[in-house]
Structures are given as structure tokens and as C-alpha cells.
Amino acid sequence: MTMFLAFVLLVLAGTMVLFFAMLGQLAARLPEQNNEPSAQVEPLENARLGAESLNWPAELAHLRDRERALVLVLSSSCASCEQIAAQVPGALDRGVDLSVVVSCGVRERGEDFIRRHELERTRPYLDQGGAWSTGEFNIDSSPAALLFRHGRLDTALLFWTLDSALAATGHLHSAHSAQEA
């Protein structure tokens, strides 16, 4: 019996050594996580940069003539968008100037998304089926940050955190300036 117990303990010890060796190999293969805001964005390659909308929705028409305008494209069926949308009211309170497009399959779902996340202050545009964002600028991913300059799409980014989108478009600095004033 003692010999059997010693054998079992030896097998368990060997298994633990192998387990930790495999974990070490796995950790060595994973890329280093970079938490810098600039590392949490990537360009939307297929976006129509330089394009100007021919059909600005009424909720966004005021952006057409602005020198710079930031528009977040969020989807009512996107888990990341849910988290980001919950941060938008706080960003508005800090003085960030942005607009929101909510892409949805069904209007009621988009309206519920806007209500749940208190996005009314942004005068959001409900983009049913993504018709406007996809049709005008070929934006078919979310969450997306669109930076317009004088009504033309200048930058289109896929982003993982609201602060990364604000930093990448130059709006994080303006929010801190507005807070200090």
C-alpha cells in the first residue's frame, strides 16, 4: 500500500511539473499586452477616407460644417459597444464633444440601447441596418470612431476603449482642457 501511495504521489508531482511547463510555454507565445491607448485602436482599412456624406441625417447635419467632429458608431448587438456606450455620459460630463450613431437591426432595439445608456444628450442617429455608415463611408465594424474635418471623413478607427478612441482622435486632451477650465 505504501509503495502504491508513493507511486501516485510521484505521478502527481510529475503531472504538476508538466502542467507548469506547458503554462510557461503558452505564456511565452502570447504577445505582450500593451495598455497604452494608442495600442488599442487600429485603422478601418476599407473606410472611404476623404468621402463626404451626400445624405447627412438630421441628427448629424450640424457636424457637416465643423472643423472637427467625432462620431462614435456603436451597435446595439455588440458587447464592447455596450461597455463603451455606458462610458459616454461620463465623457460628456468631462466636456468631450462627440456624436453617436447607433447601428441596429430593429429600431426598437436601437431605441432601447439609447435609453439604457442615456445617449439622448448626444442627439444620436439611429442607423437601422447600418445603411448610412456603411453606405456613405463603408464602416461595417463597431465600435468605430470617425473623425470628420469640414464634413469629410478624415480618420476611421476600430477601438477597444473610449479613452483610446478619444486619445487617437485628439479629443482626450480637449476633454482634460475643458475640465481644467
VEXMAR-951709 format. One record per residue (C-alpha): y, x, z; residue in one letter. Coordinates in steps of 0.1 Angstrom, whole numbers, padded with zeros to 4 digits, m for minus. Layout:
<pts>
{{Y; X; Z}; 'A'}
...
</pts>
This chain:
<pts>
{{0000; 0000; 0000}; 'M'}
{{0024; 0028; 0009}; 'T'}
{{0016; 0045; m0024}; 'M'}
{{0024; 0013; m0043}; 'F'}
{{0057; 0008; m0025}; 'L'}
{{0067; 0044; m0032}; 'A'}
{{0059; 0038; m0069}; 'F'}
{{0080; 0007; m0070}; 'V'}
{{0109; 0025; m0054}; 'L'}
{{0106; 0053; m0079}; 'L'}
{{0106; 0029; m0108}; 'V'}
{{0137; 0010; m0094}; 'L'}
{{0155; 0043; m0089}; 'A'}
{{0147; 0053; m0125}; 'G'}
{{0159; 0020; m0138}; 'T'}
{{0192; 0023; m0119}; 'M'}
{{0198; 0058; m0134}; 'V'}
{{0191; 0044; m0169}; 'L'}
{{0213; 0014; m0163}; 'F'}
{{0243; 0035; m0152}; 'F'}
{{0237; 0060; m0181}; 'A'}
{{0239; 0030; m0206}; 'M'}
{{0271; 0017; m0189}; 'L'}
{{0286; 0052; m0193}; 'G'}
{{0277; 0053; m0230}; 'Q'}
{{0292; 0018; m0235}; 'L'}
{{0324; 0027; m0218}; 'A'}
{{0327; 0059; m0239}; 'A'}
{{0325; 0038; m0270}; 'R'}
{{0352; 0013; m0261}; 'L'}
{{0387; 0021; m0272}; 'P'}
{{0413; 0028; m0246}; 'E'}
{{0433; m0003; m0237}; 'Q'}
{{0470; 0001; m0243}; 'N'}
{{0491; m0023; m0223}; 'N'}
{{0523; m0013; m0240}; 'E'}
{{0540; m0044; m0255}; 'P'}
{{0542; m0027; m0289}; 'S'}
{{0504; m0022; m0289}; 'A'}
{{0499; m0060; m0285}; 'Q'}
{{0513; m0070; m0319}; 'V'}
{{0502; m0065; m0354}; 'E'}
{{0518; m0074; m0387}; 'P'}
{{0506; m0105; m0405}; 'L'}
{{0497; m0088; m0438}; 'E'}
{{0498; m0119; m0460}; 'N'}
{{0531; m0133; m0448}; 'A'}
{{0557; m0138; m0475}; 'R'}
{{0583; m0114; m0462}; 'L'}
{{0617; m0120; m0478}; 'G'}
{{0609; m0156; m0485}; 'A'}
{{0634; m0184; m0477}; 'E'}
{{0623; m0219; m0470}; 'S'}
{{0633; m0244; m0496}; 'L'}
{{0624; m0272; m0471}; 'N'}
{{0638; m0264; m0436}; 'W'}
{{0626; m0291; m0412}; 'P'}
{{0655; m0309; m0395}; 'A'}
{{0644; m0294; m0361}; 'E'}
{{0648; m0258; m0375}; 'L'}
{{0676; m0263; m0401}; 'A'}
{{0702; m0248; m0377}; 'H'}
{{0683; m0214; m0380}; 'L'}
{{0690; m0212; m0417}; 'R'}
{{0724; m0196; m0413}; 'D'}
{{0718; m0175; m0382}; 'R'}
{{0719; m0137; m0384}; 'E'}
{{0687; m0135; m0364}; 'R'}
{{0663; m0163; m0354}; 'A'}
{{0630; m0160; m0336}; 'L'}
{{0604; m0187; m0343}; 'V'}
{{0570; m0188; m0325}; 'L'}
{{0542; m0205; m0344}; 'V'}
{{0517; m0219; m0318}; 'L'}
{{0486; m0240; m0325}; 'S'}
{{0475; m0269; m0303}; 'S'}
{{0439; m0257; m0307}; 'S'}
{{0444; m0221; m0298}; 'C'}
{{0436; m0208; m0263}; 'A'}
{{0460; m0179; m0265}; 'S'}
{{0487; m0203; m0276}; 'C'}
{{0481; m0225; m0246}; 'E'}
{{0489; m0195; m0223}; 'Q'}
{{0519; m0184; m0243}; 'I'}
{{0533; m0219; m0245}; 'A'}
{{0532; m0221; m0207}; 'A'}
{{0555; m0190; m0206}; 'Q'}
{{0581; m0203; m0230}; 'V'}
{{0601; m0224; m0204}; 'P'}
{{0604; m0193; m0182}; 'G'}
{{0616; m0172; m0212}; 'A'}
{{0642; m0199; m0220}; 'L'}
{{0654; m0198; m0183}; 'D'}
{{0658; m0160; m0187}; 'R'}
{{0681; m0165; m0217}; 'G'}
{{0657; m0159; m0246}; 'V'}
{{0668; m0177; m0277}; 'D'}
{{0638; m0189; m0296}; 'L'}
{{0624; m0219; m0315}; 'S'}
{{0588; m0232; m0316}; 'V'}
{{0567; m0246; m0344}; 'V'}
{{0535; m0264; m0331}; 'V'}
{{0508; m0265; m0357}; 'S'}
{{0483; m0292; m0352}; 'C'}
{{0457; m0312; m0370}; 'G'}
{{0466; m0345; m0354}; 'V'}
{{0502; m0355; m0345}; 'R'}
{{0493; m0369; m0311}; 'E'}
{{0476; m0336; m0301}; 'R'}
{{0507; m0317; m0311}; 'G'}
{{0529; m0341; m0291}; 'E'}
{{0507; m0337; m0261}; 'D'}
{{0509; m0299; m0264}; 'F'}
{{0547; m0300; m0265}; 'I'}
{{0548; m0323; m0235}; 'R'}
{{0523; m0304; m0214}; 'R'}
{{0541; m0271; m0219}; 'H'}
{{0577; m0286; m0216}; 'E'}
{{0587; m0273; m0250}; 'L'}
{{0612; m0300; m0257}; 'E'}
{{0641; m0277; m0249}; 'R'}
{{0632; m0256; m0280}; 'T'}
{{0636; m0286; m0303}; 'R'}
{{0601; m0279; m0316}; 'P'}
{{0589; m0287; m0350}; 'Y'}
{{0555; m0304; m0353}; 'L'}
{{0539; m0288; m0383}; 'D'}
{{0510; m0312; m0390}; 'Q'}
{{0482; m0293; m0407}; 'G'}
{{0503; m0261; m0408}; 'G'}
{{0519; m0274; m0440}; 'A'}
{{0553; m0259; m0435}; 'W'}
{{0544; m0225; m0420}; 'S'}
{{0515; m0220; m0444}; 'T'}
{{0532; m0235; m0475}; 'G'}
{{0565; m0217; m0471}; 'E'}
{{0555; m0184; m0456}; 'F'}
{{0517; m0181; m0458}; 'N'}
{{0514; m0180; m0420}; 'I'}
{{0479; m0191; m0412}; 'D'}
{{0473; m0174; m0379}; 'S'}
{{0486; m0181; m0344}; 'S'}
{{0502; m0172; m0322}; 'P'}
{{0527; m0157; m0346}; 'A'}
{{0563; m0145; m0341}; 'A'}
{{0585; m0150; m0371}; 'L'}
{{0619; m0132; m0372}; 'L'}
{{0643; m0146; m0397}; 'F'}
{{0675; m0129; m0408}; 'R'}
{{0700; m0152; m0426}; 'H'}
{{0672; m0177; m0433}; 'G'}
{{0648; m0152; m0448}; 'R'}
{{0615; m0142; m0432}; 'L'}
{{0621; m0106; m0422}; 'D'}
{{0591; m0099; m0398}; 'T'}
{{0558; m0118; m0392}; 'A'}
{{0536; m0107; m0363}; 'L'}
{{0504; m0117; m0346}; 'L'}
{{0509; m0112; m0309}; 'F'}
{{0489; m0114; m0277}; 'W'}
{{0516; m0118; m0250}; 'T'}
{{0550; m0134; m0252}; 'L'}
{{0567; m0102; m0239}; 'D'}
{{0550; m0082; m0267}; 'S'}
{{0565; m0106; m0293}; 'A'}
{{0599; m0105; m0276}; 'L'}
{{0599; m0067; m0274}; 'A'}
{{0587; m0063; m0310}; 'A'}
{{0614; m0085; m0324}; 'T'}
{{0642; m0072; m0301}; 'G'}
{{0645; m0103; m0280}; 'H'}
{{0632; m0089; m0248}; 'L'}
{{0662; m0066; m0245}; 'H'}
{{0686; m0095; m0252}; 'S'}
{{0669; m0116; m0225}; 'A'}
{{0674; m0089; m0199}; 'H'}
{{0711; m0085; m0210}; 'S'}
{{0716; m0123; m0206}; 'A'}
{{0700; m0121; m0172}; 'Q'}
{{0723; m0093; m0160}; 'E'}
{{0755; m0111; m0173}; 'A'}
</pts>
